[in-house]
Amino acid sequence: MFDVLSDLSWLGFALATLASIALAGLWFPVLIAKPYVVALGREEAPAPASNLVTNLGPIVCLVVVTFTSAVLLEALQVTSTGDAVLFGLIVGVGYLSAMTFQIAINPNFPRPLFYGVLNAPFFVLSSVVSAVIITRT
């Protein structure tokens, strides 16, 4: 069932990864930059210094998530756009959004639900977009 690496749409995987990175580049620094700082309780704090982990870490995570979705889409033999959207919603809501809220619900996040509401839509949207791109390519 999971012997699918040779059948993966590697072009679809690459395009989906680039789409997710582009969406993240729009979502986090442009669309939710100010509310994100509020959700983290850092309104009065200076912006943290940029470093290799904060710059490349999210990209590596997106590559891993997109690759995992590509493997599952192939293993499950998802071929239609409708099924790809459904797959993206199931993964986006059931795994990625749930984990976003679970990670935020701890004493280090002063506004965990707000954090989840800001971040979860990105993960759902990127999951759906990635699944469609992989399936249609």
N, C-alpha and C positions, 0 to 999 in steps of 0.2 A: 504493500500500500504506500509506503513512504520512500520507495525507490524511484523518485521522480526527478532527481537533479538533472538528468539528461533530457527530460521533457519540459523543463521550465522554460517559460518565455523570458529569456535573459534580457532581451530588449524591453519587454514589459516591466520587468523588475527594475531596470535602470531608469526608465521613464517615470515609473511610479515613485522611485526614491527621489528623483529630481523634483517631481511635483510636490512631494511631502516637504522637502527641504525649502522649496520656494514658498509654500504655504506657511511654514514655520517662520520664514523670514518676513512675511507680511503680518502674520498673526501676533507674534510676541513683541517685536520691537515697534510695531506701528499700531495695530488695532487695540491691544490690551496693555500697552506699556505702563500707562499711569495707574489703571486699576490693579494691575499685577503688583505694583509696589505697595498699594494699600492692602491688598490681600495678605502680603507678607509682613505688614506692619513696619515697613521701612520708609515711611514718608519723610522722616527727618534725617535719615541716615544717608551718607554719600553712597553712590552706586559702587557696588563691589568691583574690585579690579578684575579686568578681563585676563583669563589665562587659558592654557591649552585645554584643560578639562571643561571649563565652561563654554569654550568655543567649539571644540570638536566632540565633546561628549554627547550632546543632543543629536548630532549628525550620525554618530555611530549607533545610537539607540534607534534612530529612524531606519537606518540600513537593516539592523537586526529585525525590527518589527516588520518591515516590508518584505524581507526575505522569508520570514516565517509565514506571512500571509501568502506569498507566492507558492511556497511548498504546500500549504494547506489547500489552496485553490486548485492546484494540480492534483493532489492526492484525492480530493473530494470530487474531482472532475467537474468543477464549476465552469460552464461554458457560455451561459447567457448573461446579458447585462443585468436583468432583473435578479438573478441569483447572486451575481457579484455584489449588487447593492445590498441585498439581504445579508450576505456574508459580511460585508463591511460594517453594516449596522450591528450585527451580532457581536463581532469582534470589538468594534468601537465602543459600544455601550456595555456589553457584558464583561469584557476584559479591561480595555484601556481606560474607559471612564471610571469603572468601579475601582480600579487601582489608583487612579488619580485622587479620588475621594479618600480611599483608604490611607494613602500616603499622607494626605493633608490632615487627616484627623489624628493629630497628636499635639502635645503641648507647644511644639515649636512653631506652629502655624496659628497666628492669632485669629484668623478668619478662614477656617478650613472650608466651610461651605462656599464662601465667595471664591476662594481659590479654585475649588472644583468646578464651579459654574463658569469661571473664566477659561479654564484649561480643557475641560471635557469636550466641549464642542470642536475644538481643534482635532482631538484624537478621533472623534467620530467622523468628522469630515475627511481627514486624511486617510482613515481606514477605508471609507467608501470610495474615495477618489482612487486610491491605490488598487483596490480590488477591481474596479472597473477598468483601469488602465491595463493591469496585468491580464485580465480576462479577454479584453478586446484586442490585445497586441499579439 
